Amino acid sequence: MKLKSSFFYTLREDVKDEDSTSGNLLVRAGYVKKMSSGVYAFMPLGYRVLEKIRAIVKDEMDQTDAQELLMPALISEEVYIASGRKDIIGSSMFSLKDRNDRPFVLGPTHEELFAQAAKMKIQSYKDLPFNLYQFQDKFRDEPRPRYGLIRVREFIMKDAYSFDKDLEGLDLSYQKMFNAYKNSFDRMGLDYQIVSADTGIMGGLLSEEFQALAPLGEDILVIAKEANYASNLEVAEVIHRYEDTGVRLPRTKVHTPQARTIEEVTEFLEQPIEKFIKTLIYRADERLVAVCVSGLREVNEVKLQKLLNALTIELASAEEVIQATHAAVGFAGPVGLSVDIIMDQEVSELNDFIVGANETDYHFVHVNQHDFKPTLIGDIVNIQEGDLCPADPRYTVSFTRGIEIGNTFKLGDKYSKAMDLFYMDENNQLVPVMMGSYGIGIGRCLAAIVEQNNDDNGIDWPVNIAPYQVAIIVINTKDDTQSKAANTLYEQLSSRGIDVILDNRDQRPGVKFKDMDLIGIPYRITVGKALADNNVEFKARKDEQAQLIALDSILEVLTQELTKGSR
């Protein structure tokens, strides 16, 4: 690409409405442009990187013998009603109607359509297994788009679906795709962690996430390296250290005026926070429930929702809390409540604790297990740093953050049964097909690479991901000798299949240097005054200083660097 006659621009200042390093740099460097909240256009540079990432993923998919196809993005709403997911996905789906008033959605995910397509082939066990994939736009009405390409409303996903006759076959297909994902992210140069995850709206038997490690990451990853343990915070099991004090004093009501928060109550009663049990009122679908957890813990709403088998869960409104407790907000407790009580496993092992009295300005002290009866008991809290490792309690866990770039699911027969996808087995019995689902966010990969590869000057792309590998800069475009040498070198590199930029703009050298650093070109060749001695300057993006290289040797030097950089 010769810049003087190309669509190329950069911005000098940070972008005010971008809240991530990657979002800011990608907009400033002319890779993407925000068209509306959570919706981005990929400019020529950004599209080149997108295509390089797509090519890596496609190559790995093809090596698994998966076959590529393309599903529609405009989907009849009936499909999601049939699978039971319309209510689960709910307001996250973009909905519309055609001229005949028939309801459609913009596809948030495509499991149902792939199951429908598979029915065209599958009749007997002899028709299995096989694997299909696509690159397709997905649409999700995110309530709060943010972090550039990381949390958006429209995005490109590579989604794949495997079809097998039994769980043993699903295990083999899953492992094949799992390895292809690892290869893909390794080739992108990403630093990532594989963690156990919640199956979420997908459902099924198993979910694992590929998380690109980055301080910006929305997901908290729970790690215990010594135990080879890694999990998303949403599903990490909590292993408690129980210490029974043996105290069993009678329950007593105490006046705690204006002491609503845990901090206020513990200060007023001069008791440690671990003596306090929080009672939070939640709305689970159409009913109110009371949730009891240690004052040291936070409710894990993913775990709670699964325990209650609820479609939706949210904290109750102030009016609903008053309705359930007959007291002001801040004085809820489990004793005497008429709603179901959901107790964390840790609380079920405790005695002699403090709770709200369901009476304004009052709490109970010396509360014990016999003072109330829980409806359900389970692990419903977040694990904390320093807690025992669920896989091996000899070790403790630590936290890091990640950007989810890929996800693999063992769906089992969830969608097969919903979409009537069966086959005839060896005994002439109808059996549901076992499915797997596998997704990679192409734009998220791009953003994650930038989050992990940048400095004060801009983006620092891995060589095989960069839109162009080399930039040739002409210092004086009015100097015919410099321009001719630069153009000859440009043609030589292009003929060898090297992605190269020729910066022949009528700009100051400093502007050109800054632009090439900002957009992240791995190698720079400068054609300037040194050409009088048959030399050019050569500089790797990561190096502090340039070096003089004979013009006749620059191809050899560059080829060696590109070979090293692509490993």
N, C-alpha and C positions, 0 to 999 in steps of 0.2 A: 504494500500500500504506500503510495506517494502522498504525503499529507497535504501538499499544496492544492491538490485537486480532489480532496476527499472530505467526507463529512466527519470532522474531528473537532472536538472542543474540550476544554477543561475549565473548571472554576477555581479561582484563586482562594476564596474564603470557605470556611466551614459552612455546612448547610444547616440552617436553624431548626428545621423540623425533622431532622434525622437524629434518633436517639441511640445509635450504635456506631461503632467504629467502621464496620463494614458498610452500613448504609450511607454514612457520610462520605467515605472514600469512593464508593461505587458511583454515587451521584456526582461528586466533584470531578472524578476522572472520566466522566462521560460514558460510563458503562450502562447505567440505567437512569430512567427519569420517572419520578412519581407522578402518576396521572390523577390519582385520587387516593384517599386513605386505604392502604393495603393493596393498591393496584399499581404495578410498575410496568413500564415499557422497557424492553431490552434494546439499547442502542447498538450500532454495529460492533463495537468492541465487546460489549456484554454478550451479544449473541454468539460471537466467535468462541468465547469461553464456555458459554452454555453448551454449544455444539461439541466442544472437546470433552466436556464432562459426559455428555450424552453418549459420545462415541465409545468412551471407556466402558460405561455401563452396558451399552448394547453389545460390545465385544464379549464381555463376561457372560451376558445372558445367552448369547448365541452359542458360546462354548458349553452351556448346559443343555443344548439342543432344544431350548425353549423357542417357540415360534412367535414372531411379532405380528400384531394386528392393530386395528384402531377402532375403538368404540366411540359412540356418539357422546357428546357432552350434554346434549339436550335429551332428557329422559322422562318418560311418563311417570308421574307420581305413583301410579298403581304398583310399579315394581317395588318401591320401598314399603308400601302398605302390605304387599304380599309377604315380604320378608320380616315384617314387624319392626322395621327400623325407622319408619317415618316419625314415630313419637320419640324414639331414642335420640335421633339426630335433631329433630325438632326445628327450632328457630335458626339453627346453623345452616339450613338449606335455603338457597335462593329459589323462591317459588314464583311461577308465572302461569298464565293461561293463554291458550291459543285462541284464534278467532271464533272457534266453536265452543269456547268456555271449558275446554278440557284442561285439567291441571298437569303441569310439567315442572320439573326442577332442573337446575344446573348441577350436574353430577358431582357430589362430594366424595364419592368412592364408587367402585364398580364391581364389587363382588357379585351382586345379583345379575348383572348383565353377562358376566363371564359364565355364570352357572347356566344362564339361558342359552348361551352360545354352545357350551359343552354338551347340552342335550341334543344338539344336531348330530353329534357323533356317537355318543355313548349309548349303546344298547346292551352289550354284554361285558363281562370281565375282560374279554379279549381286546376291548377298545381302550384299555387303560394300561399304563399311565401316560400322561402327556402334560405339557406345561405351556401356557400362553402368557404373553406380556404385551405391554403397550407403553408409549409415552403420550400422555394425555393431560389436558388442562383439568384441574379440579377447582371447585368453587365452594368456599365455606364462609359464611357470614360471621367472621370473627367479631366479637363485641369490642375488642380493643386491639386493632392491628398495631404492630410496633416492631422495632428493631430491623427496619429495612425489609430485606427479603426473608427474614426469619419467621415473622408472624404476619401473614398476608391473607387476602381474600381470594386471590386467583393465583394458582401456582401449577407448575409442570411436575407431574409425578410419573416415575416409572413404576407401574404396578404389574405384578406377575401373579399367576394363580396356577397351582398344581392340582392335578386330579388323579387320585389313586383309589384302588379297590379296598385297601385296609390301612390300619394304623402303621403297620410295618412298612408299607410302601410310602405312606406319608412321611415317616421318619427319614427315609432315604431321599425323597424329593426335597424335604426341608433342609437336610444337611447339604445337599448339592447347592441349593440357593444360598444358604448361609455362607458357604465357602466363596461363592461368587460375589457376595456382598463384601466379604473381607478383602478379596482381591481388588474389587473396585475401589474401595476406600484407601487401600494401600497404594494403588496406582495414582490416586489423587494427592498422595502425600499428606493425608490427614492424620492427626493424632486423635485417636478415638478409643472409647471404652464400650464394651458390649455388656449390657445390663439386663436383668430380668425386669419385666414391666407389666403393667395392667393391660388386660385385653380390651378395655374400654368399649367403645361403640361397636368394635369388630366382633367381640365375643370370642368363643372358641376355647381351646385347651391350653395354649401357651403363647406368650408374647415375649420377644426379646428386642431390645432397642440398640441401635448403633448410635452412640453419642459422641459428637466431636467436642473435645474438651476446650472450654473457653469460659473466662470469668463472666461473660455476658449471658451464658446459657440460662434458659428458663427452667430447666430441670435440675433438681438436686440429686446427685448420684451418691449412693452410699457404698463405701469401699472398705474392704479389709484385705489388703494385698497378701498378707501372710496366709490367709485362709482361701485365697483365690475366689473371693466373694465380691460381687458387684450387683447392685440393684438400684432401680429407681426408688426414690423416697416413697412414692405412692404405694408400693407393695412390700417394702422392707418390713419383715416381721420384727416385733419388739420382744426381746428376751429380758425379763425383769429380774432384779436382785431383791428377793423378798427378805425382810427382816421383821419378824413379829415381835412387837414390844411386850406382848403379854398383858397390856393394859386393857381392862374391860370396865370402865366406869359408867354409871348410868347417864343416859342422854340428858343434856341440860340446855334450855333455851336462854340465850344471853342477848341483851340489848346492844346493838351495834349501830348507833345512829349515823346515817350518811356514809356508812362504810359499805360501798357497793363492789369495788374491785378487789381482787385477791390481795393486792398490795395494801389497800386501805384496811381490809379485814385483818390481815396478818399483823399489821402495825398496831391496830387498835387492841387486838387480843394478845399481842406480844408472843406470837407463835410462829414457828418457821413455816415457810410456804409449802413444804412437803406434807404438812398436816392438813392442808386444805384440799377438798375435792370440788372441782368446778362442775356445775350443772348447767348445761346449755340446752336451750329449747330449739329444736329443728322442725322444719316442715319436710316430711318425706312423702312425696306425692300429695295426697289430700289429707294426711293426718299429722298431728303434732306428736313428737316424741321428746323425752328428756334424755340427754346424753351426759353420763358421768365419767369424768377423767381426772387424773391427778392434776393438782395445781401447777405441777412442773411440766405438764405435757400439753400438746396441741392436738386437737381432733384431726384425724386423717379422713377427710370426707369421701375419698375413694373407697377406703376400707368400710366405712360406715354405710355407704350406699350399697355395697355388695352384701353386707351382713343383713341389711333390711330388704334386699332385693327390690330396691326402689328405682323408678325411672329417673326421678329428679330429687335433689336434696338441697336445701338451703336453710340458712339461719332464719328463724321465725322473726316476724316483725315485733316491734315493741308492744303493739296491741295484742298480738297472739301470745306473747310471753305473759302479759298481765292476765289474759284469759285463762292460760294453763296454770298459773301459780297463785292467782288472786293476790298478787303482791307487785310492788314496783320492780322494774328491771334491776337486777343485781342481787336479788335475794332468793333466787331459785334453788331448790334442793330436792332430793329424792324422797324425803319422808312425807308421806301423806299425799303425794301427787296422784292424780287420777289418770294421767297419760302413761303410755308405756315407757319403761325405764330401760335404757340401753347402757350397760356398764362395761367399761374397759376391763380387760383381764387383770391388770395390775390392781385396780380398785377392789376387785373381788377378793383379793388376798390381804387387804388392809383392815385395820381396826383402829378405834380411837381417833377419828378424824373430824374435821369441821365442815359443815355444809350450810347452805342457806336454809332458812326455816319456812320459806314460802309465806312470809309475813314481812311487810315493810319494816326495815330497821332492826331485823332480828336474824340471828344465826343459831344453829345447834352446834354444841361441842360434845365431845365424847360419843360420837355416833359410831355404831358398830353394824355388822352385817345383818343382825336380826331385826334391825330397826326399819327395814324396808325390803321389798322383794323385786329384784330386777326381772324384766321380761326376757332380755337377751344379754349374754355375756360374750365378749369377743375382743380381739386385738383391733382397736379402733383409733390408735394414736400414732403420731409420727415418731419414728426412731430418731434419736439424738446423737450427736457426736460424742464419742466416749462410751456409748452403750455396747453391750456384749454383741459380738458377731453372731447372727442367726445360724450361720453354717458351722461355726466353731467358737464356742464361748470362751476359749482360752485367749481370744483376741478381741479387740474393740474396733469400732468402725470410725471412719473419718468421712468428711464430705468433700465433694468437688462439684463443679457445675458443668453442664453439657448442653449442646444443641442437638436435638434429635434429627439425624440425617437419614436414618433408615429404620425400618421396623419389619420384623418377620413374625408371622402368626401361623400356628397350627389351628385351623378353623374346625377340623373334624367334620361332622355332618350337619353343623348348624344351618348353613345355607342350602345344602343339598336337600334337606327335608323341607325347608321353607319354599324352595323353588322346584320341588318335585324332580330332583335329579337323582335317579336310581339306575342301577344296572342289574342284569340277570347274572347270578353267580353260577358256579359249577353245578349246584344242586337245583338250578332253575328257581331260585328264590330271589325276590327283589331286595336289593341292599343299597343303602344310601352311599353315594360317592364320598370319599374323604378328600377334603380340600385344604390347601394351604394358600396363604396370601402374603405377598412380599412387596414392600414399597420403599422407594428412594425418592426423596425430595431433591430434584435437580437444582433448583434455585437455592435451596438451603445449603447444599453442598458448596455452591459458589460462595455464598456468604460466609460459611464456616471456614473455608480456605482463606478468605481475606481476614477474618478475625484472628486466625493463627499466623498469618504471614503479612505483617505490615510494620512500618516504622514511622518516624517523624516525617519522612519525605513522601510516604505514600504506600502503595501496595507492592508486595514483593512476591510475585507469582512463582510457584514451581515451574520449571522449564516446560514440562509437557502440558501444563494447563494454561500458560500465558497466551493471550491472543496473538502475540507476535514474539518470537524468541530473541530477535535482534533488532536494534534500531541503528540506522546509519544517519549520522548528523552532519550536515554540511555547514561549516562555520560561515563561509562567505558564498552565498548563492550567486553572486555576481562574478565570482572567479570561475572562469570556464574550466580551468584545470581541475579545481576541486569538484565542480559539478559533474564533469565527465568521469572522473575517477569514482565518485560516489555512485553514479548511475551504472557504471560498468560492474562495480562490486554488487550493487543491488541485483542486477541481472544474473550474475554468477551465483549468488546465494539462492535466488528464486528458482533457478534451474536445477538446484540440488535439493529442492523440496523444503528449504528452510523458510519459515515464516518470518518475513522481514519488513520493517518500516523504513522508508526513506524520508527523513524530515528535511524537506527542501523548502520549507516556509521562509518567508522574508521576516524572520524574527531574530531577536538577539540570542546569542548562544546560551546565556543563562536561562532564558525562557524555555528553550528546547530541552536543556538538561533537566530542568525542574519538571517539565511535562512528562518526559520519559521515565523519571523516577516515580512520579505520581501514578502513572498508569501501570507501572510495574514491569517494564520490559527487562528481562534477565541480563541481557548483554548489550553494550553500547560501543559502536565504532564511530570515532570522530574523525572526519576528514577536514583538516585545517592546514595551518602553516607548516606543520611537520611533513606535509606531502612533498615539500621542496627537497627533502632528504629521503624521499620514497618511504616515509613512515606514516602510520596512522595511530591514533590513541585507541586503546582497547580497555574497557572497564566492565567488570561484572557488577551487577546491581548491589551485591552484598559487600563489595570491596570499597575501601576508603579512597584509594588512589588509582588513577589510570596508569597504564604502562604503554611505552612506545613499542610498536610491532612493525616490522617491515611489511609493506603492502603486499609483497609477494608471498609472505608467510601467514597472512591473517586468516586465510581460509583453513589452513591446517590447524592453527591455534584455536579458532572458533569451533571447528569440528570436534576437537578434543574436549573442549569445555562443554559443548552440548551433549556429548556422550557421557561425560561425568555427571552433568546436571540432571540427566534423565533417569539415572539409576535410582 
